């Protein structure tokens, strides 16, 4: 069996980075094996290539990573996982891989910018969590709100474009339906200016809310990795920063409609839980109906039992829609109708494009590297350079 010489320190670096114990690591890479791998199998100077491939299925670094003789150092510049000890979400391996990937992208873009001779400076001020969140949201909305667009994806794209004008770079990551390690996060903010969003196929409203929530973290200059749960938004005991960012997202998106929510005295069965008002506000702001009802719950404008009833109705309708989609999918399969469709492409920030363009014009990147950074095919290169 072919063996190669590995740099064990790099493997240990990954365990520290991902905060995985040796036992957890061995269990992960031994899945499907009759004889689980042991420490001596993987923590030795020489390792079987088959074992190394199992390790790389977990970390996706490429086999060359483990063979590189240069040691890596656990510095704050290297990863948010070395800069911050705790996060609001209990991150799974999929989430950690996503965060690590975009940390590397951020570092790479920073190096490219310096080589190309330009610097991306912060345009928006840093705020304090003690400042009135509604006032801050109003101020920032006047700068970044692009005007209402009925199409959710178009509205999201316009926000990403406007953020780029203020040197905030937004990335989307897209998960395939058969992806094994799906990330249990909705978005995160990395200093100095990177926001990353999970593409929400079934709810662009959730993605839009997440974008503005992470903008709140950017404004506070507080790095965080979030899994947003609408029900938790009514929790009055949330950490102060999370409460601030939730409120910021609501006020930014609601605009003048925040006053309409304030004017509601109580939503209950006697007024049909204010469904007409909530529906209108949702259509005019792209805040989801359940997010608005959660806001009412937080403001004590709907009782917990009534909220539970409303949420159960939403959940039932959603589940019925999913069952119908699954039924149609199975029917098409039985009829031999080919299921067409491809993985959707993430929205590219103009700030990313301009950074790569400048690096190309300065001779820092070649055409192949431009395609790689923008994740485009060579035949589409002329559109970008």
N, C-alpha and C positions, 0 to 999 in steps of 0.2 A: 504494500500500500504506500503510495507516494506521500512523503512528508516534506515539510518546509520549515525553515527557521523563522520563528515569529518574535516580535517584540512584546513580551508579556506586559510591560508597563503600560502599553497602549490599551490592552484589554482591561487592565485594572482601572485605567483612566475612565473608560466607558462605564464601568460598573459604578464608579463614584459619580460620574456625570448624571447617569440615569437613576442613581440612588437605588440600585438593585443589589440585594445580598447575593452572596455566592450560591446559596441554596436556591433562591429564586431563579438565578441565571441558569444553573444546571438543569433545573426542572423545565425551563422554557426551551432550551436547545435540545432537550432529550425527548420532546414530545414525539410520539409515534415509534420510539425505539423500544425493543424488548429489553435491552440492557442499557439503562440510563448512563449517560456520560459522567465521569468522575472528575475531581479536581486534577488528578494526575493526567487525565486524558487531554485537558485543555490548558492547564497552567504549567506547561513545560516548554523548554526552549524549542523543541521540535514538536510539531503537531501535524496530524493527518490533514490533508487538504479537505477531505470529506467533513471533518469536524469543523474546520475553519469556515467552510461554506455554510454549515448549520449556524455558526455564530453570526455570520454576516447576514443570514436571513432575518436575524433579530435586529441588527443595528443598521444594515444597508449602507455600509461605509465603502464597500469594495475591498477585495482581498488585499490590494496593495497597502491599505491602511495598516493592517496588522503586521506587515512585513517591513514597514519603514523603521529604520534603526533610530530615528530621532525621537526622543521622548517628548511627551506633551505635559504641559504644566497647568495645574488647576488655579487659574487666575480669574479675577472678576471680569477681565476683558474677554475671556474665552466664552463665558456662558452665563446666562441669567441664573442657572442652577448653582453657580458658585457665588453669585452676587446676592442671592436671596434664599433664605433657609426654608420659608414656608409660603404656600400659596393657598388661595381660597378654595381651590379644587383639588381633589385627590386624583392626581394625574395617572392615567394608565400608560402602558408602554407606547401605544399609538400616539398619545398626546405628547409624550416626551420626545419622540422621534420627530414630530412636526416642529416643535419648538426648537430642537437642536438644529434641524435643517434650516430654519429661517434665521437662526442666530448666525449660522455659517454664511448664509446669503448676505446678511447685514454686514458682517465683517468683510466679506469679499467686495461688496459695493463700496464700502468705506475706503478700502485700499485702492480700488479702481478710480474713485473720485480724486484721491490724492495724487495718483500717478498722472491723471489727466489735468491736474492743476486747478481744480475748483473745489469749493467747499460748500456743503449744504447747511446753511445756518437756520436756526430756529426763528420763525417769524412771529409766532404767537407767544404771549406771555405765560409765565408759570403762575398758577393760582394756588391759594391755600384752601384746605378743606374747611376752614373756619369762615370763608367768604360765602355770602348768600348765593346758593346754587342757582336760584331762579334769575338773579341779576347776571350772573356769569353766563348762563345759558342764553339769555337775551342778547348779551353783548357778542358772544361768539356766533350766535345764529345770524346776526346782522352781517357777519363777515363770510360765513361758510354755507348758509342755507341757499340752495340754488333755485328755489321756487318749486312749487308742487308739480309733480308729474304723475299721471295716473298709472303708468306702467311701472311696476315695482322695480324691475331690473334697470330700467332707464333712470329711475330716481337714484338708485344705488350707484350706478355708474357716474351720474352727474356729481354726486357727493364725492366720490373718489377723485374725480377730475378737479373739483374745487379744492379738496384737501391738498392736492399736489401743488397748487398755486401758492400754498402757505407752507410748502416743504414738509408735508406729512405724507409719507409713502405707505400706501395700503396694498397689501397682498391678499389674495384669496387662495385657499387650498381646497382642492376638489378630491373627494374620496370616491372610488369606484364601488359598485354595488357588491362586488365579491372581495373587497379588501379585508384582509384578516384582522389586522390591528387597527380598528377604527378609533379615532381620537375622541375622548370624552370631554371635549372642550368646544366652546363656540368662538373664542377669539382671545387675543392677548396683545399687550403693548410691550415693545422692547425699546429701551433708550438707544439713541436719542429721539428717533422720529418714525419708528416702524410699527404699524398696526397690521395684524394678521387676522383674517376672518375665515371661518369655515363656511364653504358654500352650502346654503340651506336650500336644497332642491324643493322642499315642500313648503317653505315659509321664508320668502325674501324679507317679510316684515321682521322676522326674528334676526336676520342678518343685518338689516338696517339698524335695529335697536342696538345690536351688539357693536356695530361700528361706532355709534355715538357714545355708547358706554365706554368703549376703549379710548375714544377721543377724550372722555373725562379723565381717564388715567393719564393720558398724554399731558393734559392741561395741568394736572397735579404733579407731573413728572414722577409717577409712581408705577413701576413695572408690576404687572399682574397677569395671571393666566386664569381665564374665567370659563366656567360652565354656568350659563345663565338659566335659572329656573324661575318661571313666572311666579310660582307660588311663594318662593322665598323672597320675592320683591315686596311682599306685604309684611315681612318679618321686621318688626321695629327694633330687633336686637342685632341686626346685621352690623358688621364692622363699619365704622364711620366712613371710610373711603368708599366702600361698596355702596352704602346708602347714598352718598353724594353722587357717585357716578350713575346710579339708577335714576335719581332725581334729575340729574343733568340731562340724561337721554330723554326722559319724559318731557321736560320743559322745552328742550331744543326742538323735538319733533312736534309737540303739541302746539307751540306758539300761542296764539290768542285763544285757542280752544282749551288751554289749561284753565282759563277762567270759567268756561262752561262746566268743566268737571267740578270746579270749586262751588258752582252755584247749585249743584244737585244736593238736595237735602238728604234724601234716602232713596235707595233703589230697592224696591220690594215687589211683591205680587200685585199690590194695588195699582202700581204704575207700570206694570209689565217689565219691571227691573230696568226701566229706562232704555230698553233695547233700541228704540228708534234713535235716541240721542247718541248712544254708544256707537251704533252702526254708522251714523252720519260722521261722527268724529273720526272713526276708523278709516272711512273712505277718504277723508280730507287730510289725514295726517300720516297714514301708513302705520300707525300704531295698531297692533292687533286688538280685536275685541277683548280677548282674555287678558291682555296687558292692561287695557282700560278698566276692566272689572277688578283686576288686581289692585289698580290704583285706588279705586273706590273702597276696596277692602282695607287698604293701608290708611285711608283717610276716614275710616269708620263710617262710610256712607252706604255700606251693604253689610248685612250680618254674615257671619261665617257659614251658617247653614244655607242661607240663600246663595252665597258665593259658591258653595259646594254643589248646589243644585245646578246653577248656571254652568259651572265647569263640567259637570257630568254630562250635560246636554251637548256641550261642545265636543267633548271626548267621544260621545256616542256617534255624532255626525261624522267626525273625523274617521273613526274606526269603520263606519259604514262605507265611506268613500274609499278607504284602503281595501276593504273586502271586494268592492265592486271593481276596482282597478285590477286586483289579483284575479278576479273571476274572468275579466276580459282578457287578461294576459294568458290565462290557462286555456281559454276558449280558442284564442288565436293560435296557440301552440298545437292544440288538438287538430285544428284545421290546416296545420302545416304552413301557416302564414309566418314569414320570416320577421323576427323581431329586430327592427332596425333602430339605429341610434348609437351615438358615441358619447364618450365622456365629455361633458361640457368644458369649455375653456374658461379659465379664470379671467376676470377683468384685469387688464394691465394698467397700472398707474402711469400717467404721463411723466411723473417724476422718475420712475424706473426707466422708461423709454429714453427720456432726454439724457439721463446719466450714461446709459449704454451708448447712445448716439455720440455724445461728446467724447467718450473714451475711444470709440472707433475713429472719429475724425482726428484725434490726437495720436493715433497709432498705438494705443494701449491694448486694444482688442482687435482681433481679426474677424473675418466674416463668420467663421465657424463658431467663435466664442460669442458673437452677437446672437446667433441663432440659439445657442445653448442658454444664454442668460434670459432671453425673451421667450424661450420654449416655442420657437417657430420653425417651420420648414424652410429650407434654403430658397425655394421658389417664391416665398413671401418676403424675402429680405429687402427687395427694392421698396417695399411699402414703408420700411422703417429707416433706411439710410439713403 
